[in-house]
Amino acid sequence: MAHTTQSQTAPYLARNSDTTHLGDWLARQAEQDTLRFITCGSVDDGKSTLIGRLLWESHHIFDDQLAAVTAASKRHGTQGDNIDLALLLDGLSAEREQGITIDVAYRFFDTARRKFIVADTPGHEQYTRNMVTGASTADLAVILIDTRKGLLTQTRRHARLVSLMGIRHVALAINKMDLVGFDAKAFERIEHDFGTLAKSLQLDTVTAIPISALQGDNITTRSARTPWYSGPTLLGYLETVQIHPATDQRLVFPVQYVNRPQADFRGLSGTVASGRIAVGTPVRVTASGQTAQIKRIITPAGDASEALPGSAITVVLDKELDASRGDILARADTPLEMTDQFAATVIWMHADQGMVGRSYELKLANQWAGASLTSIKHRIDVNTGAHEACRELSLNDIALCNLALSRPVVFDAYAKSHTIGGFILVDRFSRATVAAGLITHNLRRADNVHRQALSITRQDRELLNGHKGKVVWFTGLSGSGKSAISNALEKELHAQGRRTYILDGDNIRQGLNRDLGFTDADRVENIRRVAEVAKLMMDAGLIVMTAFISPFRQERELARSLIGSENFVEVYVATPLAVCEQRDPKGLYKKARSGLLPNMTGLTSPYEPPDRPDMTINTADIPVSEAVKRLLTHCA
């Protein structure tokens, strides 16, 4: 990855030498369009070297950058006056570890015909999420392939993701042709193999170009070493490819924040995602249905009469509306849809597995809502495109899933609107982004299912019972004493004339949850169903006791949020594993130790103790009767 430098004593950067005046150059810049493209492919295919070459050939390297990269090249062992072109992109930043790009690196350059924003994305499989980030705003993809290796799994994954992310134009840069003697047959073989893959993808054009990023062949000028190739150079293709703008004319304006610099000014700031907005336009706050007219449009350059897609603006309405961050404005006569359940293609980006029933936070535009996977329809094989049965999502899986939300959000299919059709899922505890999603269609639950108003309320039932409804949630290892304590507590409450019910793990699995096993995914769904039932029984005015291992902190917190913290008592039965195993009332530990029982909590399956339980009880230290006395205060 080396290149001989020009004289370092001469001014290196001459990017405006073809313009006589700065004004002429600025005018030319204003007239040019901008092409955003992504480079992707497998690791070591030469992505960083290619972009370094483009920057070099288009004279977009400043003297200080050149000096720094030259010094870095020497540290990396590059000989003589040569420099490592890959270092021009990311070798001097924290985005590179031991020569490997691990984040998305953006660079900007221009030619006489067009401006460019290029995103270099990592090739390693574990960083596929970064490739999705870069592709989300790209118009075109440059997919690199090492001629010696051909199509690899990561190449196929990136090609499929490019298609899913709505990119319709691909430059297939078949790189390192110099290492195969510029063999035309090697080029044609890879072009044919990718063409076969592309038939299953929604790509409008695929243009294959034989290149050597290291030596500059067919990058900006046609190479004499490929007389058999008659197509464009890579830069020539990038300068001339026609990208058709989005045709969605509906106004979509997500509110980023409410702008109140002073008491008598209130504006709604954000970026116009699609459509045209003008002074006098009647708009609707989609969630509330309130309407108003645009009174002012304020841009960084001052007031304007209208704004087009991509414009960052602040709008002032002609009357006060209850609109805040996360709301989405649309034209009053062209309302946007809302839903709380949809199907989507989900790209899993985290080492922790994605499970049906587990609760996440969803961010769509600036809207936030609780979300969970209700089903995984199938996983997509990145090599063949085949649909495979799947119960859990692992890192880099691509799957079609159904999702349910805690509240309706403004949405559309990703194919129609990237802004309100693309979302991320965030872990509720670590706040890590675990998945990206592309909505395919509405499942219409919000349109067809409505909450029925009941004449008798929970308060009425509690008044009749003479006590409040509550959920006492026991959690702990098998044999810790959950069932014994809950049974003794119910006997005492019953003797006091209170209406109670126990939801016990073994009993529930006899009927409601008989279809579930003991995998992590099944345990998640088991607890989700129990939480829903407990909530209904609490609404009936009962004191409900649940005796389940409930091993995962996230599902217990889901139960708390569903039931309400004021009605939820989490009791951690913290009896040590050694004591539980010694008791072994059901013989489960013995079976697990002999290898007859997989997924045994505490041994081969994890248990996550509560962080802040309402009460902790160790039945190895205190008798059940004492535990019941302490619990009665929480049931008042």
QUIBEL-V5728 format. One line per field, one symbol per residue. ss: DSSP state (H for helix, E for strand, L for the rest). A space follows every 10 residues. Layout:
BEGIN
ss = ???
END
This chain:
BEGIN
ss = LEEELLLLLL LLLLLLLLLL LHHHHHHHHH HLLEEEEEEE ELLLLLHHHH HHHHHHHLLL LLHHHHHHHH HHHHHLLLLL LEEEHHHHLL LLLLLEELLE ELLLEEEEEE LLLLEEEEEE LLLLHHHHHH HHHHHLLLLE EEEEEELLLL LLHHHHHHHH HHHHLLLLEE EEEEELHHHH LLLHHHHHHH HHHHHHHHLL LLLLEEEEEE LELLLLELLL ELLLLLLLLL LLLHHHHHHH LLLLLLLLLL LEEEEEEEEL LLLLLLEEEE EEEELLEELL LEEEELLLLL EEEEEEEEEL LEEELEELLL LEEEEEELLL LLLLLLLEEE ELLLLLLEEE EEEEEEEELL LLLEEELLEE EEEELLEEEE EEEEEEEEEE LLLLLLEELL LEELLLLEEE EEEEEEEEEE LLLLLLLHHH HEEEEELLLL LLEEEEEEEE EELLHHHHLL LLLLLLLHHH HHHHHLLLLE EEEEELLLLL LHHHHHHHHH HHHHHLLLLE EEEEHHHHLL LLLLLLLLLH HHHHHHHHHH HHHHHHHHHL LLEEEEELLL LLHHHHHHHH HHHLHHHEEE EEELLLHHHH HHHLLLLHHH HHHLLLLLLL ELLLELLLLL LLLLEEELLL LLLHHHHHHH HHHHHL
END
